[in-house]
C-alpha cells in the first residue's frame, strides 16, 4: 500500500502567511492538506499579492505536497432568504473561488447553507440560483465540494437525498461532495461496524453516486448518533470508534481521494501526527 494511495492530511493553520501551512503539514506527516485562504470569520479579505502567490507556489513545490484543498468562510450562506445576506454570500463565494484559482487550489469545500425557516425546497431553490450566478462570474478551474452537515437547525445537506436534490442539474465536473464522518454520524448514519458501513456506502451510491465523493473530512464524534451536533473528536476516541474508520480506510474505491483531519491539534500539532498514524495503521489492518 503506497502513502500516495491514502492521501492523508489535516486542516492546517495559515498564521503568519499562507505558505507556512506547507511546513506545518510536512511536520505532521501529511500527504494532503486543507486551508482557509482567508479569515473564515470575516467578510473582508486582503487581496492576494504576487509575492504571496509566488511564496505559496514555492513552498508547495518544496514540500512535495501536491494535494491542497480550501474551505470557504463560515459566514457564507447561499441559501439565505435575506436578499442582502444572500448577495453578500454570493460575492464572498466568488472571491473564495478566485483566491483558489490564483493559488492553483483545485477544490473548494463549502457548507450548503441554511434555509432559515423557509423550508428545504425554498432553501435548495435559493442555493441553485446562487450557484448559477456564481458560475457566471467565477473561474472555471475550481471544483466546488458540498459538505454533508450534521442536521442542526435549518442547515441543508444532512441527508444524502437532500444532497442529491442539491446536486441535481449542477454540472458534475464542477460539483462534488466532501463526506464528513462526524457530520454523517451526527445526522443519524451509523457506520460503526463493517455491515453498517457497507449499508451506508450502498445508500450513498444509490442517492448521489460514489463518484461524487471527491474528498473526506475524517473526524470522530464527541456526541451520540443522531445528535445533530457537530463536535469533532480524535479518531477512535469518540462515539464512532476505530472500526468505522477501519472500514473506510480499507475501502479501495476511495484510494486517491483526499482524507483530511479536522480534529483538535493538541500541543504543537501533536495530535495530527497521532491521528494520522492511527489512520495509517487502520488502513494497513483493513487491506
C-alpha positions as CSV (number, residue, x, y, z in Angstrom):
1,X,0.0,0.0,0.0
2,X,1.5,3.3,-1.0
3,X,1.3,6.5,1.0
4,X,0.0,8.3,-2.1
5,X,-3.0,5.9,-2.3
6,X,-4.2,7.2,1.1
7,X,-3.7,10.9,0.5
8,X,-4.0,11.6,4.2
9,X,-3.7,15.1,5.8
10,X,-5.2,17.7,8.0
11,X,-6.5,21.2,8.0
12,X,-3.5,23.5,8.6
13,X,-3.2,27.0,10.0
14,X,-2.0,29.8,7.7
15,X,-1.0,32.0,10.6
16,X,1.9,34.2,9.5
17,X,1.3,33.5,5.8
18,X,-0.4,31.1,3.6
19,X,2.8,29.5,2.5
20,X,3.7,28.4,6.1
21,X,0.9,25.8,6.0
22,X,3.1,23.5,4.0
23,X,5.8,23.4,6.6
24,X,3.3,22.6,9.3
25,X,1.8,19.9,7.1
26,X,5.2,18.3,6.4
27,X,5.9,18.2,10.2
28,X,2.6,16.5,10.8
29,X,3.3,13.8,8.2
30,X,0.7,14.9,5.7
31,X,0.4,13.9,2.0
32,X,-2.5,16.4,1.6
33,X,-3.8,19.4,3.4
34,X,-6.7,21.8,3.7
35,X,-6.5,25.5,4.5
36,X,-8.6,28.7,4.7
37,X,-7.3,31.2,2.1
38,X,-8.7,34.0,4.3
39,X,-10.1,34.6,7.8
40,X,-13.1,32.3,7.9
41,X,-15.0,34.5,10.4
42,X,-14.8,37.8,8.4
43,X,-16.4,39.1,5.3
44,X,-13.4,41.2,4.3
45,X,-10.2,39.7,2.9
46,X,-6.9,41.3,2.0
47,X,-6.3,40.8,-1.7
48,X,-3.6,38.3,-2.6
49,X,-0.4,39.8,-3.8
50,X,2.0,38.5,-6.4
51,X,4.7,37.8,-3.7
52,X,2.2,35.9,-1.6
53,X,1.1,33.7,-4.5
54,X,4.7,33.0,-5.5
55,X,5.7,32.1,-1.9
56,X,2.7,29.7,-1.8
57,X,3.8,28.0,-5.0
58,X,7.4,27.8,-4.0
59,X,6.6,26.2,-0.6
60,X,4.2,23.8,-2.3
61,X,6.9,22.6,-4.6
62,X,9.5,22.3,-1.9
63,X,7.1,20.4,0.4
64,X,6.2,17.7,-2.1
65,X,2.5,18.1,-1.1
66,X,0.6,18.4,-4.3
67,X,-3.0,17.8,-3.0
68,X,-4.4,21.0,-1.5
69,X,-8.0,21.8,-0.7
70,X,-9.5,25.0,0.6
71,X,-12.6,25.6,2.8
72,X,-14.8,28.6,2.4
73,X,-15.8,31.2,5.1
74,X,-18.3,30.1,7.7
75,X,-20.2,33.3,7.2
76,X,-21.4,32.4,3.7
77,X,-25.0,31.2,3.3
78,X,-26.0,30.8,-0.3
79,X,-29.4,29.5,0.8
80,X,-30.3,32.6,2.8
81,X,-33.7,34.1,2.3
82,X,-32.4,37.5,3.3
83,X,-31.6,39.4,0.0
84,X,-28.7,41.4,1.4
85,X,-27.0,38.4,3.2
86,X,-27.6,36.2,0.1
87,X,-25.9,38.7,-2.3
88,X,-23.1,39.2,0.2
89,X,-22.6,35.5,0.3
90,X,-22.5,35.2,-3.5
91,X,-19.9,37.9,-3.7
92,X,-17.8,36.3,-0.9
93,X,-18.1,32.9,-2.5
94,X,-16.9,34.2,-5.9
95,X,-14.0,35.7,-4.1
96,X,-13.2,32.4,-2.5
97,X,-13.1,30.7,-5.9
98,X,-11.0,33.5,-7.3
99,X,-8.5,33.1,-4.5
100,X,-8.3,29.3,-5.0
101,X,-7.7,29.8,-8.7
102,X,-4.9,32.3,-8.1
103,X,-3.3,29.8,-5.7
104,X,-3.9,26.8,-8.0
105,X,-6.0,25.1,-5.4
106,X,-8.4,22.9,-7.4
107,X,-11.1,22.2,-4.9
108,X,-13.1,24.4,-2.5
109,X,-15.2,22.8,0.3
110,X,-18.4,24.6,1.3
111,X,-21.4,24.2,3.5
112,X,-24.7,24.3,1.6
113,X,-26.2,26.8,3.9
114,X,-29.4,27.2,5.9
115,X,-32.9,27.9,4.8
116,X,-33.6,29.9,8.0
117,X,-37.1,28.6,8.4
118,X,-38.2,28.9,4.8
119,X,-38.1,25.1,4.2
120,X,-36.0,22.7,2.3
121,X,-37.5,23.3,-1.2
122,X,-37.1,27.1,-0.9
123,X,-33.6,26.8,0.5
124,X,-32.4,24.5,-2.3
125,X,-34.0,26.8,-4.9
126,X,-32.2,29.7,-3.4
127,X,-28.9,27.7,-3.4
128,X,-29.4,26.7,-7.1
129,X,-30.0,30.3,-8.1
130,X,-26.9,31.4,-6.2
131,X,-24.7,28.7,-7.9
132,X,-26.0,29.9,-11.3
133,X,-24.9,33.4,-10.6
134,X,-21.6,32.2,-9.1
135,X,-20.7,30.1,-12.1
136,X,-21.4,33.1,-14.4
137,X,-18.7,35.1,-12.6
138,X,-16.2,32.7,-11.1
139,X,-13.1,31.0,-12.6
140,X,-13.8,27.6,-14.2
141,X,-10.8,25.7,-12.8
142,X,-12.0,25.2,-9.2
143,X,-14.3,22.3,-8.2
144,X,-17.0,23.0,-5.6
145,X,-17.3,20.3,-3.0
146,X,-20.6,20.4,-1.0
147,X,-20.1,19.1,2.5
148,X,-22.7,17.0,4.3
149,X,-23.9,18.6,7.5
150,X,-24.8,17.4,11.0
151,X,-28.5,18.3,10.8
152,X,-28.6,21.1,13.3
153,X,-31.3,23.8,12.9
154,X,-32.3,24.6,9.3
155,X,-29.0,23.7,7.7
156,X,-29.3,21.9,4.4
157,X,-27.3,18.8,3.4
158,X,-27.8,16.4,6.4
159,X,-29.3,13.6,4.3
160,X,-27.9,12.2,1.1
161,X,-31.3,12.5,-0.5
162,X,-31.1,16.2,0.2
163,X,-27.5,16.4,-1.2
164,X,-28.8,14.6,-4.3
165,X,-31.5,17.3,-4.7
166,X,-28.8,19.9,-4.3
167,X,-26.6,18.3,-7.0
168,X,-29.5,17.9,-9.4
169,X,-28.9,19.8,-12.6
170,X,-25.5,21.0,-11.4
171,X,-22.6,20.2,-13.8
172,X,-20.8,17.1,-12.4
173,X,-17.4,18.3,-13.5
174,X,-17.8,21.4,-11.3
175,X,-19.6,19.9,-8.2
176,X,-18.9,17.0,-5.9
177,X,-19.2,16.0,-2.3
178,X,-17.0,16.2,0.7
179,X,-18.0,13.5,3.1
180,X,-17.6,14.5,6.8
181,X,-17.7,11.4,9.0
182,X,-18.7,13.3,12.2
183,X,-21.5,15.1,10.4
184,X,-22.8,11.9,8.9
185,X,-22.8,10.2,12.3
186,X,-24.5,13.2,14.0
187,X,-27.1,13.2,11.2
188,X,-28.0,9.6,12.1
189,X,-25.9,7.5,9.7
190,X,-24.3,4.6,11.6
191,X,-21.2,3.0,10.2
192,X,-19.5,1.6,13.3
193,X,-19.4,-2.0,12.0
194,X,-18.4,-3.4,8.6
195,X,-22.1,-4.3,7.9
196,X,-23.3,-0.8,8.7
197,X,-20.5,0.8,6.7
198,X,-21.5,-1.3,3.7
199,X,-25.1,-0.3,4.1
200,X,-24.1,3.4,4.3
201,X,-22.0,3.2,1.2
202,X,-24.8,1.4,-0.7
203,X,-27.1,4.2,0.4
204,X,-24.7,6.9,-0.9
205,X,-24.2,5.0,-4.2
206,X,-28.0,4.9,-4.7
207,X,-28.6,8.5,-3.8
208,X,-25.7,10.6,-5.1
209,X,-23.2,8.1,-6.6
210,X,-19.8,7.2,-5.1
211,X,-18.1,9.1,-8.0
212,X,-19.4,12.3,-6.5
213,X,-17.3,11.9,-3.3
214,X,-14.2,13.9,-4.1
215,X,-12.9,14.4,-0.5
216,X,-13.3,13.2,3.1
217,X,-13.2,15.0,6.4
218,X,-12.2,12.4,8.9
219,X,-13.4,13.3,12.4
220,X,-14.7,11.1,15.2
221,X,-17.8,12.4,17.0
222,X,-17.9,13.7,20.6
223,X,-21.7,13.4,20.6
224,X,-24.1,10.4,20.1
225,X,-25.5,9.0,16.9
226,X,-28.2,11.3,15.5
227,X,-27.4,14.1,17.9
228,X,-27.4,16.7,15.2
229,X,-24.4,18.3,16.9
230,X,-21.1,18.9,15.1
231,X,-18.5,18.2,17.7
232,X,-15.2,16.7,16.5
233,X,-13.2,14.2,18.5
234,X,-9.8,12.4,17.9
235,X,-10.0,9.3,15.7
236,X,-11.1,6.3,17.7
237,X,-11.8,8.3,20.9
238,X,-15.3,9.3,20.1
239,X,-18.7,7.7,19.5
240,X,-17.8,6.3,16.1
241,X,-14.7,4.4,17.2
242,X,-11.9,2.7,15.3
243,X,-13.8,0.0,13.4
244,X,-15.9,2.5,11.4
245,X,-12.7,4.3,10.3
246,X,-11.0,1.0,9.6
247,X,-13.8,0.1,7.1
248,X,-13.5,3.5,5.4
249,X,-9.7,3.4,5.3
250,X,-9.8,-0.1,3.9
251,X,-12.2,0.8,1.1
252,X,-10.0,0.7,-2.1
253,X,-12.7,2.6,-4.0
254,X,-11.6,5.8,-2.3
255,X,-7.9,5.4,-2.9
256,X,-6.6,8.7,-4.2
257,X,-9.4,10.7,-2.7
258,X,-8.0,13.1,-0.1
259,X,-8.8,12.4,3.5
260,X,-8.5,15.4,5.8
261,X,-8.5,15.6,9.6
262,X,-10.3,18.5,11.3
263,X,-9.7,17.2,14.9
264,X,-8.2,19.1,17.8
265,X,-4.5,19.6,17.2
266,X,-3.0,19.4,20.8
267,X,0.4,20.9,21.7
268,X,2.4,21.8,18.6
269,X,0.1,19.8,16.3
270,X,1.0,16.6,18.2
271,X,-2.5,15.1,17.8
272,X,-2.4,15.5,14.0
273,X,0.6,13.1,14.0
274,X,-1.2,10.7,16.4
275,X,-4.4,10.7,14.4
276,X,-2.7,10.3,11.0
277,X,-0.6,7.4,12.3
278,X,-3.7,5.6,13.7
279,X,-5.5,6.0,10.3
280,X,-2.5,4.5,8.5
281,X,-2.5,1.6,11.0
282,X,-6.2,1.1,10.4
283,X,-5.7,1.2,6.7
284,X,-2.9,-1.4,6.8
285,X,-5.0,-3.7,9.1
286,X,-8.0,-3.5,6.8
287,X,-6.3,-4.1,3.5
